[in-house]
């Protein structure tokens, strides 16, 4: 075999091994175009989750539950399509599937050409090829690597399910907080408008010397406290709307006509508590947080198997061609035995990570059980407050301040009573709204602890 022939063979092998993927460049123009297209899109369940999570309850909402913004399914679909955590998890799942395609491949084919004399004569040339027998049979490290790759795909799928679940809950919390903040803002704005009218009279009486400067300053301070509460409520509206936009990927003002949602999220889910507590098997298999913890354990267990497989010897076989006269044909057998130090430490580390995954699963279960108990306690307390006297307290304080306003206008009530009534009202003006918001958020926290099996939106899905 001549030297030009050898060079040509090596060049051909190098060309076959080359990969040249297209380059991607970031630009603000393309980023804005992508954002605009997402905001205008109407995702479907098949597009966002059903294909990747066929056995999950999160792929179960009926289309009629997802058509309008006053339905929970509408926000679930948008969160499942455009929430940053969900899109990142979907990319991770696609990447894990790509890694699985190459996992467990046999070791590279070893081609060796020995030219015992560089005079160009092919009579003293040997050609050898060696193939990874263990890898070709899918045994040892090759089989273990395939198991690890498959476990990573399942973990990525569980992470996608968890991201969709948590993003939907975050969207519902943002809706709840937006609605409550808007109610607070409207009530405080109405009270502030009335206080502004009275403050005109206070200023006039102070300028005419018919009202002491200190009394006027106290009244102005009480009015300023109300204005500050109104400003904070306005901030809360803006922050809740921004959180919803970030999670759902839509402009809430455009979808809801610029107004806060008229129905609370838990009320849209149903009038009762969100389902009973299910038995352990159903709950463990359906809750996204526990499912991810279980898949993490399975990955760590497969990594233990993979680390142990490194102790296998390597076996390569192949042909040998000797270019002499006549040509000789033979075989090659190559056995490699790893040093124990090359795999013992890896196995020890993999066992520790697996044991940590067991503890993490236990901790996650304990966390959910504790979260359920806490949510139930807060929900019961919030319901008692909401059904109790908080609304009556607010109404009585408003009536008391209105009486002080009337008396002040006809000069039968001193300004101090007006000031005191306004300050008392300012501190308690939104008690009933606050209690209702806490009740709704506690309901969502209870849903988060119990999982999709407790949410009417997913109750019809597969187990």
C-alpha positions as a Markdown table, in Angstrom:
| # | Residue | x | y | z |
|---|---|---|---|---|
| 1 | Unk | 0.0 | 0.0 | 0.0 |
| 2 | Unk | 1.6 | 3.3 | -1.1 |
| 3 | Unk | 1.9 | 6.4 | 1.0 |
| 4 | Unk | -0.6 | 8.4 | -1.2 |
| 5 | Unk | -3.2 | 5.7 | -0.7 |
| 6 | Unk | -2.7 | 5.8 | 3.1 |
| 7 | Unk | -3.1 | 9.5 | 3.1 |
| 8 | Unk | -6.3 | 9.3 | 1.0 |
| 9 | Unk | -7.8 | 6.8 | 3.4 |
| 10 | Unk | -7.0 | 8.9 | 6.4 |
| 11 | Unk | -8.5 | 12.0 | 4.8 |
| 12 | Unk | -11.7 | 10.1 | 3.9 |
| 13 | Unk | -12.1 | 8.9 | 7.5 |
| 14 | Unk | -11.6 | 12.4 | 8.9 |
| 15 | Unk | -14.2 | 13.8 | 6.5 |
| 16 | Unk | -16.7 | 11.2 | 7.6 |
| 17 | Unk | -16.2 | 12.2 | 11.2 |
| 18 | Unk | -16.8 | 15.9 | 10.7 |
| 19 | Unk | -20.1 | 17.6 | 11.8 |
| 20 | Unk | -20.9 | 21.1 | 10.9 |
| 21 | Unk | -24.2 | 22.4 | 12.5 |
| 22 | Unk | -25.6 | 25.7 | 11.5 |
| 23 | Unk | -24.6 | 28.7 | 13.6 |
| 24 | Unk | -27.2 | 30.6 | 15.5 |
| 25 | Unk | -26.8 | 34.3 | 16.4 |
| 26 | Unk | -28.7 | 36.3 | 19.0 |
| 27 | Unk | -30.4 | 39.6 | 18.1 |
| 28 | Unk | -32.9 | 41.9 | 19.7 |
| 29 | Unk | -35.0 | 41.9 | 16.6 |
| 30 | Unk | -35.4 | 38.2 | 16.5 |
| 31 | Unk | -36.1 | 38.1 | 20.3 |
| 32 | Unk | -38.8 | 40.7 | 20.0 |
| 33 | Unk | -40.4 | 38.8 | 17.1 |
| 34 | Unk | -40.4 | 35.6 | 19.1 |
| 35 | Unk | -42.1 | 37.4 | 22.0 |
| 36 | Unk | -44.7 | 38.9 | 19.8 |
| 37 | Unk | -45.5 | 35.6 | 18.2 |
| 38 | Unk | -45.8 | 33.9 | 21.6 |
| 39 | Unk | -48.2 | 36.6 | 22.9 |
| 40 | Unk | -50.5 | 36.2 | 19.9 |
| 41 | Unk | -50.4 | 32.4 | 19.7 |
| 42 | Unk | -53.2 | 30.3 | 21.1 |
| 43 | Unk | -51.6 | 27.1 | 22.4 |
| 44 | Unk | -53.3 | 23.8 | 22.5 |
| 45 | Unk | -52.8 | 20.9 | 24.9 |
| 46 | Unk | -51.4 | 18.7 | 22.2 |
| 47 | Unk | -48.8 | 21.3 | 21.4 |
| 48 | Unk | -47.6 | 22.0 | 24.9 |
| 49 | Unk | -47.8 | 18.9 | 27.0 |
| 50 | Unk | -49.8 | 16.0 | 25.7 |
| 51 | Unk | -47.0 | 14.6 | 23.5 |
| 52 | Unk | -44.3 | 14.8 | 26.2 |
| 53 | Unk | -46.5 | 13.8 | 29.2 |
| 54 | Unk | -49.0 | 11.3 | 27.9 |
| 55 | Unk | -49.5 | 9.6 | 31.3 |
| 56 | Unk | -49.7 | 12.8 | 33.4 |
| 57 | Unk | -52.9 | 14.3 | 34.8 |
| 58 | Unk | -51.6 | 17.6 | 33.6 |
| 59 | Unk | -52.4 | 16.6 | 30.0 |
| 60 | Unk | -56.1 | 16.0 | 30.8 |
| 61 | Unk | -58.0 | 19.4 | 30.7 |
| 62 | Unk | -60.9 | 19.3 | 28.2 |
| 63 | Unk | -60.8 | 22.0 | 25.5 |
| 64 | Unk | -64.0 | 23.5 | 26.7 |
| 65 | Unk | -62.3 | 24.3 | 30.0 |
| 66 | Unk | -59.5 | 26.3 | 28.3 |
| 67 | Unk | -61.4 | 28.6 | 26.0 |
| 68 | Unk | -61.9 | 31.8 | 28.0 |
| 69 | Unk | -59.8 | 33.8 | 30.4 |
| 70 | Unk | -62.3 | 33.2 | 33.3 |
| 71 | Unk | -61.4 | 29.5 | 33.1 |
| 72 | Unk | -58.5 | 28.0 | 34.9 |
| 73 | Unk | -57.6 | 25.9 | 31.8 |
| 74 | Unk | -57.0 | 29.0 | 29.8 |
| 75 | Unk | -54.2 | 30.1 | 32.1 |
| 76 | Unk | -52.9 | 26.5 | 32.5 |
| 77 | Unk | -52.4 | 26.2 | 28.7 |
| 78 | Unk | -50.6 | 29.5 | 28.5 |
| 79 | Unk | -48.3 | 28.8 | 31.5 |
| 80 | Unk | -47.6 | 25.3 | 30.1 |
| 81 | Unk | -46.7 | 26.9 | 26.7 |
| 82 | Unk | -44.8 | 30.0 | 27.6 |
| 83 | Unk | -43.6 | 30.0 | 31.2 |
| 84 | Unk | -39.8 | 30.3 | 31.2 |
| 85 | Unk | -39.3 | 27.4 | 33.6 |
| 86 | Unk | -41.6 | 25.2 | 31.3 |
| 87 | Unk | -39.8 | 26.1 | 28.1 |
| 88 | Unk | -36.4 | 25.5 | 29.7 |
| 89 | Unk | -37.6 | 22.1 | 31.0 |
| 90 | Unk | -38.9 | 21.2 | 27.5 |
| 91 | Unk | -35.5 | 22.0 | 26.0 |
| 92 | Unk | -33.8 | 19.9 | 28.7 |
| 93 | Unk | -36.1 | 17.0 | 27.8 |
| 94 | Unk | -35.3 | 17.3 | 24.1 |
| 95 | Unk | -31.6 | 17.5 | 25.0 |
| 96 | Unk | -31.9 | 14.3 | 27.2 |
| 97 | Unk | -33.5 | 12.5 | 24.3 |
| 98 | Unk | -30.7 | 13.6 | 22.0 |
| 99 | Unk | -28.1 | 12.3 | 24.5 |
| 100 | Unk | -30.0 | 9.0 | 24.7 |
| 101 | Unk | -29.5 | 8.5 | 21.0 |
| 102 | Unk | -25.7 | 8.4 | 21.4 |
| 103 | Unk | -25.6 | 6.7 | 24.9 |
| 104 | Unk | -24.1 | 3.2 | 25.1 |
| 105 | Unk | -22.5 | 3.4 | 21.7 |
| 106 | Unk | -19.5 | 1.0 | 21.3 |
| 107 | Unk | -16.0 | 2.3 | 21.7 |
| 108 | Unk | -14.6 | 3.8 | 18.5 |
| 109 | Unk | -13.3 | 1.4 | 15.9 |
| 110 | Unk | -9.6 | 1.2 | 16.1 |
| 111 | Unk | -7.9 | 1.2 | 12.7 |
| 112 | Unk | -4.1 | 0.8 | 12.7 |
| 113 | Unk | -1.7 | 0.7 | 9.8 |
| 114 | Unk | 1.9 | -0.2 | 10.4 |
| 115 | Unk | 4.4 | 0.6 | 7.7 |
| 116 | Unk | 7.7 | -1.1 | 8.6 |
| 117 | Unk | 9.6 | 0.6 | 5.9 |
| 118 | Unk | 9.1 | 4.1 | 4.6 |
| 119 | Unk | 10.4 | 3.4 | 1.1 |
| 120 | Unk | 6.9 | 3.1 | -0.3 |
| 121 | Unk | 7.0 | -0.6 | -0.7 |
| 122 | Unk | 3.8 | -2.3 | 0.5 |
| 123 | Unk | 5.4 | -5.6 | 1.2 |
| 124 | Unk | 6.0 | -4.6 | 4.8 |
| 125 | Unk | 2.7 | -3.1 | 5.8 |
| 126 | Unk | 0.2 | -4.5 | 8.4 |
| 127 | Unk | -3.4 | -3.3 | 8.6 |
| 128 | Unk | -5.4 | -4.0 | 11.8 |
| 129 | Unk | -9.0 | -3.2 | 12.9 |
| 130 | Unk | -10.4 | -3.7 | 16.4 |
| 131 | Unk | -14.1 | -3.6 | 17.3 |
| 132 | Unk | -15.5 | -3.2 | 20.9 |
| 133 | Unk | -17.2 | -6.6 | 21.4 |
| 134 | Unk | -18.7 | -5.8 | 24.8 |
| 135 | Unk | -20.2 | -2.5 | 23.4 |
| 136 | Unk | -21.6 | -4.2 | 20.2 |
| 137 | Unk | -23.4 | -6.7 | 22.4 |
| 138 | Unk | -24.8 | -3.9 | 24.6 |
| 139 | Unk | -23.3 | -5.3 | 27.7 |
| 140 | Unk | -21.2 | -3.9 | 30.5 |
| 141 | Unk | -20.6 | -0.1 | 30.4 |
| 142 | Unk | -22.5 | 0.2 | 27.2 |
| 143 | Unk | -25.7 | -1.2 | 28.6 |
| 144 | Unk | -25.3 | 0.8 | 31.8 |
| 145 | Unk | -24.8 | 4.0 | 29.9 |
| 146 | Unk | -28.1 | 3.4 | 28.0 |
| 147 | Unk | -29.8 | 2.9 | 31.4 |
| 148 | Unk | -28.4 | 6.2 | 32.7 |
| 149 | Unk | -29.5 | 8.0 | 29.5 |
| 150 | Unk | -33.0 | 6.6 | 29.7 |
| 151 | Unk | -33.2 | 7.6 | 33.4 |
| 152 | Unk | -32.2 | 11.1 | 32.5 |
| 153 | Unk | -35.0 | 11.3 | 29.9 |
| 154 | Unk | -37.5 | 10.2 | 32.6 |
| 155 | Unk | -36.1 | 12.8 | 35.0 |
| 156 | Unk | -36.4 | 15.5 | 32.4 |
| 157 | Unk | -40.0 | 14.5 | 31.7 |
| 158 | Unk | -40.8 | 14.7 | 35.4 |
| 159 | Unk | -39.1 | 18.1 | 35.6 |
| 160 | Unk | -41.3 | 19.3 | 32.8 |
| 161 | Unk | -44.4 | 18.1 | 34.5 |
| 162 | Unk | -43.3 | 19.8 | 37.8 |
| 163 | Unk | -42.5 | 23.1 | 36.0 |
| 164 | Unk | -45.9 | 23.1 | 34.3 |
| 165 | Unk | -47.7 | 22.4 | 37.6 |
| 166 | Unk | -45.8 | 25.0 | 39.5 |
| 167 | Unk | -46.1 | 27.6 | 36.8 |
| 168 | Unk | -49.9 | 27.1 | 36.6 |
| 169 | Unk | -50.1 | 27.6 | 40.4 |
| 170 | Unk | -48.0 | 30.7 | 40.1 |
| 171 | Unk | -50.4 | 32.1 | 37.5 |
| 172 | Unk | -53.4 | 31.4 | 39.7 |
| 173 | Unk | -51.7 | 33.1 | 42.6 |
| 174 | Unk | -51.0 | 36.1 | 40.4 |
| 175 | Unk | -54.6 | 36.2 | 39.3 |
| 176 | Unk | -55.8 | 36.0 | 43.0 |
| 177 | Unk | -53.4 | 38.7 | 44.1 |
| 178 | Unk | -54.3 | 41.0 | 41.2 |
| 179 | Unk | -58.0 | 40.6 | 41.9 |
| 180 | Unk | -57.5 | 41.4 | 45.6 |
| 181 | Unk | -55.2 | 44.3 | 44.9 |
| 182 | Unk | -57.6 | 45.8 | 42.4 |
| 183 | Unk | -60.5 | 45.5 | 45.0 |
| 184 | Unk | -58.3 | 47.2 | 47.6 |
| 185 | Unk | -57.3 | 49.9 | 45.2 |
| 186 | Unk | -60.9 | 50.7 | 44.2 |
| 187 | Unk | -62.1 | 50.8 | 47.7 |
| 188 | Unk | -59.2 | 53.0 | 49.0 |
| 189 | Unk | -59.6 | 55.3 | 45.9 |
| 190 | Unk | -63.2 | 55.8 | 46.7 |
| 191 | Unk | -62.4 | 56.6 | 50.3 |
| 192 | Unk | -59.6 | 58.9 | 49.3 |
| 193 | Unk | -61.9 | 60.9 | 47.0 |
| 194 | Unk | -64.2 | 61.5 | 49.9 |
| 195 | Unk | -61.3 | 62.5 | 52.1 |
| 196 | Unk | -60.0 | 64.9 | 49.5 |
| 197 | Unk | -63.4 | 66.7 | 49.5 |
| 198 | Unk | -63.3 | 67.1 | 53.2 |
| 199 | Unk | -59.7 | 68.3 | 53.2 |
| 200 | Unk | -60.7 | 71.2 | 51.1 |
| 201 | Unk | -63.0 | 72.4 | 53.9 |
| 202 | Unk | -60.3 | 71.6 | 56.5 |
| 203 | Unk | -57.8 | 73.8 | 54.6 |
| 204 | Unk | -60.4 | 76.6 | 54.3 |
| 205 | Unk | -61.2 | 76.6 | 58.0 |
| 206 | Unk | -57.5 | 76.5 | 58.9 |
| 207 | Unk | -56.7 | 79.5 | 56.6 |
| 208 | Unk | -59.6 | 81.4 | 58.2 |
| 209 | Unk | -58.3 | 80.7 | 61.6 |
| 210 | Unk | -61.4 | 78.8 | 62.7 |
| 211 | Unk | -59.4 | 75.6 | 63.0 |
| 212 | Unk | -56.2 | 75.1 | 64.8 |
| 213 | Unk | -53.1 | 74.5 | 62.8 |
| 214 | Unk | -52.3 | 71.3 | 64.8 |
| 215 | Unk | -55.8 | 69.9 | 64.2 |
| 216 | Unk | -55.5 | 70.7 | 60.5 |
| 217 | Unk | -52.1 | 69.0 | 60.3 |
| 218 | Unk | -53.4 | 65.9 | 62.0 |
| 219 | Unk | -56.3 | 65.7 | 59.5 |
| 220 | Unk | -53.8 | 66.1 | 56.7 |
| 221 | Unk | -51.7 | 63.4 | 58.1 |
| 222 | Unk | -54.6 | 61.0 | 58.3 |
| 223 | Unk | -55.5 | 61.7 | 54.7 |
| 224 | Unk | -51.9 | 61.2 | 53.7 |
| 225 | Unk | -51.9 | 57.7 | 55.3 |
| 226 | Unk | -54.9 | 56.8 | 53.2 |
| 227 | Unk | -53.2 | 58.0 | 50.1 |
| 228 | Unk | -50.1 | 56.0 | 51.0 |
| 229 | Unk | -52.3 | 52.8 | 51.4 |
| 230 | Unk | -53.8 | 53.6 | 48.0 |
| 231 | Unk | -50.4 | 53.9 | 46.4 |
| 232 | Unk | -49.3 | 50.6 | 47.8 |
| 233 | Unk | -52.4 | 48.9 | 46.5 |
| 234 | Unk | -51.7 | 50.3 | 43.1 |
| 235 | Unk | -48.2 | 48.9 | 43.2 |
| 236 | Unk | -49.6 | 45.5 | 44.1 |
| 237 | Unk | -51.9 | 45.6 | 41.1 |
| 238 | Unk | -48.9 | 46.3 | 38.8 |
| 239 | Unk | -46.7 | 43.6 | 40.3 |
| 240 | Unk | -49.4 | 40.9 | 40.2 |
| 241 | Unk | -50.2 | 41.8 | 36.6 |
| 242 | Unk | -46.5 | 41.7 | 35.7 |
| 243 | Unk | -46.1 | 38.2 | 37.4 |
| 244 | Unk | -49.1 | 36.9 | 35.4 |
| 245 | Unk | -47.6 | 38.2 | 32.2 |
| 246 | Unk | -44.3 | 36.6 | 32.9 |
| 247 | Unk | -45.8 | 33.2 | 33.6 |
| 248 | Unk | -48.6 | 33.1 | 31.1 |
| 249 | Unk | -46.8 | 34.7 | 28.2 |
| 250 | Unk | -49.8 | 37.0 | 27.4 |
| 251 | Unk | -50.7 | 40.6 | 28.0 |
| 252 | Unk | -53.2 | 40.4 | 30.8 |
| 253 | Unk | -54.7 | 43.8 | 29.9 |
| 254 | Unk | -55.4 | 42.7 | 26.4 |
| 255 | Unk | -56.9 | 39.4 | 27.4 |
| 256 | Unk | -59.0 | 40.7 | 30.3 |
| 257 | Unk | -59.8 | 44.1 | 28.8 |
| 258 | Unk | -57.5 | 46.0 | 31.2 |
| 259 | Unk | -59.6 | 44.9 | 34.3 |
| 260 | Unk | -58.7 | 42.5 | 37.0 |
| 261 | Unk | -60.3 | 39.0 | 36.9 |
| 262 | Unk | -63.9 | 39.1 | 38.2 |
| 263 | Unk | -63.9 | 35.6 | 39.7 |
| 264 | Unk | -61.3 | 34.4 | 42.2 |
| 265 | Unk | -59.2 | 31.4 | 41.1 |
| 266 | Unk | -60.4 | 29.0 | 43.8 |
| 267 | Unk | -64.0 | 30.0 | 43.1 |
| 268 | Unk | -63.5 | 29.0 | 39.5 |
| 269 | Unk | -62.1 | 25.6 | 40.6 |
| 270 | Unk | -65.2 | 24.8 | 42.6 |
| 271 | Unk | -67.2 | 25.8 | 45.7 |
| 272 | Unk | -65.8 | 23.1 | 48.0 |
| 273 | Unk | -62.4 | 22.1 | 49.3 |
| 274 | Unk | -60.2 | 20.9 | 46.4 |
| 275 | Unk | -60.8 | 17.2 | 46.8 |
| 276 | Unk | -60.1 | 14.7 | 49.6 |
| 277 | Unk | -56.7 | 13.5 | 50.5 |
| 278 | Unk | -55.9 | 10.4 | 48.4 |
| 279 | Unk | -54.3 | 7.2 | 49.6 |
| 280 | Unk | -50.5 | 7.1 | 49.5 |
| 281 | Unk | -50.1 | 5.1 | 46.3 |
| 282 | Unk | -52.3 | 7.4 | 44.1 |
| 283 | Unk | -50.8 | 10.5 | 45.7 |
| 284 | Unk | -47.2 | 9.4 | 45.3 |
| 285 | Unk | -47.7 | 8.5 | 41.7 |
| 286 | Unk | -49.6 | 11.7 | 40.7 |
| 287 | Unk | -47.8 | 14.5 | 42.5 |
| 288 | Unk | -45.2 | 16.2 | 40.2 |
| 289 | Unk | -42.8 | 17.0 | 43.1 |
| 290 | Unk | -42.8 | 13.4 | 44.3 |
| 291 | Unk | -42.6 | 12.1 | 40.8 |
| 292 | Unk | -39.5 | 14.1 | 40.1 |
| 293 | Unk | -37.9 | 13.0 | 43.4 |
| 294 | Unk | -38.6 | 9.4 | 42.4 |
| 295 | Unk | -37.1 | 9.9 | 39.0 |
| 296 | Unk | -34.0 | 11.5 | 40.5 |
| 297 | Unk | -33.6 | 8.4 | 42.7 |
| 298 | Unk | -33.9 | 6.1 | 39.7 |
| 299 | Unk | -31.2 | 8.2 | 37.9 |
| 300 | Unk | -28.9 | 7.9 | 40.8 |
| 301 | Unk | -29.5 | 4.1 | 41.0 |
| 302 | Unk | -28.7 | 3.8 | 37.3 |
| 303 | Unk | -25.5 | 5.8 | 37.9 |
| 304 | Unk | -24.5 | 3.3 | 40.5 |
| 305 | Unk | -24.9 | 0.5 | 38.0 |
| 306 | Unk | -22.9 | 2.5 | 35.4 |
| 307 | Unk | -20.1 | 3.1 | 37.9 |
| 308 | Unk | -19.9 | -0.6 | 38.8 |
| 309 | Unk | -19.8 | -1.5 | 35.1 |
| 310 | Unk | -16.5 | 0.3 | 34.8 |
| 311 | Unk | -14.9 | -2.7 | 36.4 |
| 312 | Unk | -15.7 | -4.8 | 33.3 |
| 313 | Unk | -12.7 | -5.7 | 31.2 |
| 314 | Unk | -12.7 | -4.4 | 27.7 |
| 315 | Unk | -12.7 | -6.9 | 24.8 |
| 316 | Unk | -11.9 | -5.9 | 21.2 |
| 317 | Unk | -11.7 | -8.2 | 18.2 |
| 318 | Unk | -11.0 | -7.6 | 14.5 |
| 319 | Unk | -9.1 | -8.6 | 11.4 |
| 320 | Unk | -5.4 | -8.3 | 10.6 |
| 321 | Unk | -4.1 | -8.0 | 7.1 |
| 322 | Unk | -0.4 | -8.4 | 6.3 |
| 323 | Unk | 0.7 | -7.1 | 2.9 |
| 324 | Unk | 3.4 | -9.6 | 2.1 |
| 325 | Unk | 3.8 | -12.1 | -0.7 |
| 326 | Unk | 1.4 | -13.8 | -0.3 |
| 327 | Unk | -1.0 | -11.6 | 1.7 |
| 328 | Unk | -1.6 | -12.9 | 5.2 |
| 329 | Unk | -5.0 | -12.7 | 6.9 |
| 330 | Unk | -5.3 | -13.1 | 10.7 |
| 331 | Unk | -7.2 | -11.8 | 13.7 |
| 332 | Unk | -6.7 | -9.4 | 16.5 |
| 333 | Unk | -7.8 | -9.9 | 20.2 |
| 334 | Unk | -7.3 | -7.0 | 22.6 |
| 335 | Unk | -8.2 | -7.2 | 26.3 |
| 336 | Unk | -8.0 | -4.3 | 28.6 |
| 337 | Unk | -8.3 | -4.6 | 32.4 |
| 338 | Unk | -9.1 | -1.4 | 34.3 |
| 339 | Unk | -7.2 | -0.5 | 37.5 |
| 340 | Unk | -9.5 | -0.8 | 40.5 |
| 341 | Unk | -8.6 | 2.8 | 41.4 |
| 342 | Unk | -10.3 | 4.0 | 38.2 |
| 343 | Unk | -13.7 | 2.8 | 39.2 |
| 344 | Unk | -13.8 | 2.2 | 43.0 |
| 345 | Unk | -14.0 | 5.9 | 43.9 |
| 346 | Unk | -16.6 | 6.6 | 41.2 |
| 347 | Unk | -18.8 | 3.7 | 42.6 |
| 348 | Unk | -18.4 | 5.1 | 46.1 |
| 349 | Unk | -19.5 | 8.6 | 45.0 |
| 350 | Unk | -22.5 | 7.2 | 43.0 |
| 351 | Unk | -23.7 | 5.2 | 46.1 |
| 352 | Unk | -23.6 | 8.4 | 48.2 |
| 353 | Unk | -25.5 | 10.3 | 45.6 |
| 354 | Unk | -28.1 | 7.5 | 45.4 |
| 355 | Unk | -28.5 | 7.5 | 49.2 |
| 356 | Unk | -28.9 | 11.3 | 49.2 |
| 357 | Unk | -31.7 | 10.9 | 46.6 |
| 358 | Unk | -33.5 | 8.5 | 49.0 |
| 359 | Unk | -33.3 | 11.1 | 51.7 |
| 360 | Unk | -34.4 | 13.9 | 49.3 |
| 361 | Unk | -37.5 | 11.8 | 48.5 |
| 362 | Unk | -38.3 | 11.4 | 52.2 |
| 363 | Unk | -37.8 | 15.1 | 52.7 |
| 364 | Unk | -40.1 | 16.0 | 49.8 |
| 365 | Unk | -42.8 | 13.7 | 51.1 |
| 366 | Unk | -42.5 | 15.3 | 54.6 |
| 367 | Unk | -42.6 | 18.8 | 53.1 |
| 368 | Unk | -45.8 | 18.1 | 51.2 |
| 369 | Unk | -47.5 | 16.5 | 54.3 |
| 370 | Unk | -46.4 | 19.5 | 56.4 |
| 371 | Unk | -47.5 | 22.0 | 53.7 |
| 372 | Unk | -50.9 | 20.3 | 53.5 |
| 373 | Unk | -51.4 | 20.5 | 57.3 |
| 374 | Unk | -50.3 | 24.2 | 57.3 |
| 375 | Unk | -52.6 | 25.1 | 54.3 |
| 376 | Unk | -55.6 | 23.4 | 55.9 |
| 377 | Unk | -55.0 | 25.3 | 59.2 |
| 378 | Unk | -54.7 | 28.6 | 57.4 |
| 379 | Unk | -57.6 | 27.9 | 55.1 |
| 380 | Unk | -59.9 | 27.1 | 58.1 |
| 381 | Unk | -58.8 | 30.2 | 59.9 |
| 382 | Unk | -59.2 | 32.4 | 56.8 |
| 383 | Unk | -62.7 | 31.0 | 56.3 |
| 384 | Unk | -63.7 | 31.8 | 59.8 |
| 385 | Unk | -62.4 | 35.4 | 59.4 |
| 386 | Unk | -64.1 | 35.8 | 56.1 |
| 387 | Unk | -67.4 | 34.3 | 57.3 |
| 388 | Unk | -67.1 | 36.2 | 60.6 |
| 389 | Unk | -67.0 | 39.9 | 61.4 |
| 390 | Unk | -64.3 | 41.3 | 59.2 |
| 391 | Unk | -66.8 | 42.6 | 56.7 |
| 392 | Unk | -69.0 | 43.9 | 59.4 |
| 393 | Unk | -66.1 | 45.7 | 61.0 |
| 394 | Unk | -65.2 | 47.5 | 57.8 |
| 395 | Unk | -68.9 | 48.5 | 57.2 |
| 396 | Unk | -69.2 | 49.9 | 60.8 |
| 397 | Unk | -65.9 | 51.9 | 60.4 |
| 398 | Unk | -67.1 | 53.3 | 57.1 |
| 399 | Unk | -70.4 | 54.3 | 58.7 |
| 400 | Unk | -68.6 | 55.8 | 61.7 |
| 401 | Unk | -66.4 | 57.9 | 59.4 |
| 402 | Unk | -69.4 | 59.0 | 57.3 |
| 403 | Unk | -71.2 | 60.1 | 60.4 |
| 404 | Unk | -68.1 | 62.1 | 61.4 |
| 405 | Unk | -68.0 | 63.6 | 58.0 |
| 406 | Unk | -71.7 | 64.7 | 58.1 |
| 407 | Unk | -71.2 | 66.1 | 61.6 |
| 408 | Unk | -68.1 | 68.0 | 60.6 |
| 409 | Unk | -69.8 | 69.6 | 57.6 |
| 410 | Unk | -72.5 | 71.1 | 59.8 |
| 411 | Unk | -69.9 | 71.9 | 62.5 |
| 412 | Unk | -71.5 | 69.6 | 65.1 |
| 413 | Unk | -68.5 | 67.2 | 65.2 |
| 414 | Unk | -65.0 | 68.3 | 66.0 |
| 415 | Unk | -62.3 | 67.6 | 63.4 |
| 416 | Unk | -60.5 | 65.3 | 65.9 |
| 417 | Unk | -63.4 | 62.8 | 65.6 |
| 418 | Unk | -63.1 | 63.0 | 61.8 |
| 419 | Unk | -59.4 | 62.4 | 62.0 |
| 420 | Unk | -59.6 | 59.5 | 64.4 |
| 421 | Unk | -62.4 | 57.8 | 62.4 |
| 422 | Unk | -60.4 | 58.1 | 59.2 |
| 423 | Unk | -57.2 | 56.7 | 60.7 |
| 424 | Unk | -59.1 | 53.8 | 62.2 |
| 425 | Unk | -60.8 | 53.2 | 58.8 |
| 426 | Unk | -57.5 | 53.4 | 56.9 |
| 427 | Unk | -56.0 | 50.6 | 59.0 |
| 428 | Unk | -58.9 | 48.3 | 58.6 |
| 429 | Unk | -60.6 | 49.4 | 55.3 |
| 430 | Unk | -59.6 | 46.2 | 53.4 |
| 431 | Unk | -59.8 | 43.6 | 56.2 |
| 432 | Unk | -62.6 | 41.6 | 54.4 |
| 433 | Unk | -60.6 | 41.7 | 51.1 |
| 434 | Unk | -57.5 | 40.7 | 52.8 |
| 435 | Unk | -59.2 | 37.7 | 54.5 |
| 436 | Unk | -60.7 | 36.6 | 51.2 |
| 437 | Unk | -57.3 | 36.8 | 49.5 |
| 438 | Unk | -55.7 | 34.7 | 52.3 |
| 439 | Unk | -58.5 | 32.2 | 51.9 |
| 440 | Unk | -57.9 | 31.9 | 48.2 |
| 441 | Unk | -54.1 | 31.7 | 48.5 |
| 442 | Unk | -54.5 | 29.0 | 51.2 |
| 443 | Unk | -56.7 | 27.0 | 48.9 |
| 444 | Unk | -54.0 | 27.2 | 46.2 |
| 445 | Unk | -51.4 | 26.1 | 48.7 |
| 446 | Unk | -53.6 | 23.2 | 49.6 |
| 447 | Unk | -53.8 | 22.3 | 45.9 |
| 448 | Unk | -50.0 | 22.6 | 45.6 |
| 449 | Unk | -49.5 | 20.1 | 48.5 |
| 450 | Unk | -52.1 | 17.6 | 47.3 |
| 451 | Unk | -51.3 | 17.6 | 43.7 |
| 452 | Unk | -53.3 | 17.4 | 40.4 |
| 453 | Unk | -55.6 | 14.7 | 41.8 |
| 454 | Unk | -57.1 | 17.4 | 44.1 |
| 455 | Unk | -57.7 | 19.9 | 41.3 |
| 456 | Unk | -61.0 | 19.7 | 39.4 |
| 457 | Unk | -59.2 | 20.8 | 36.3 |
| 458 | Unk | -57.3 | 17.6 | 36.2 |
| 459 | Unk | -59.6 | 15.2 | 37.9 |
| 460 | Unk | -60.7 | 13.6 | 34.6 |
| 461 | Unk | -57.2 | 12.7 | 33.5 |
| 462 | Unk | -55.4 | 9.3 | 33.4 |
| 463 | Unk | -53.8 | 7.9 | 36.5 |
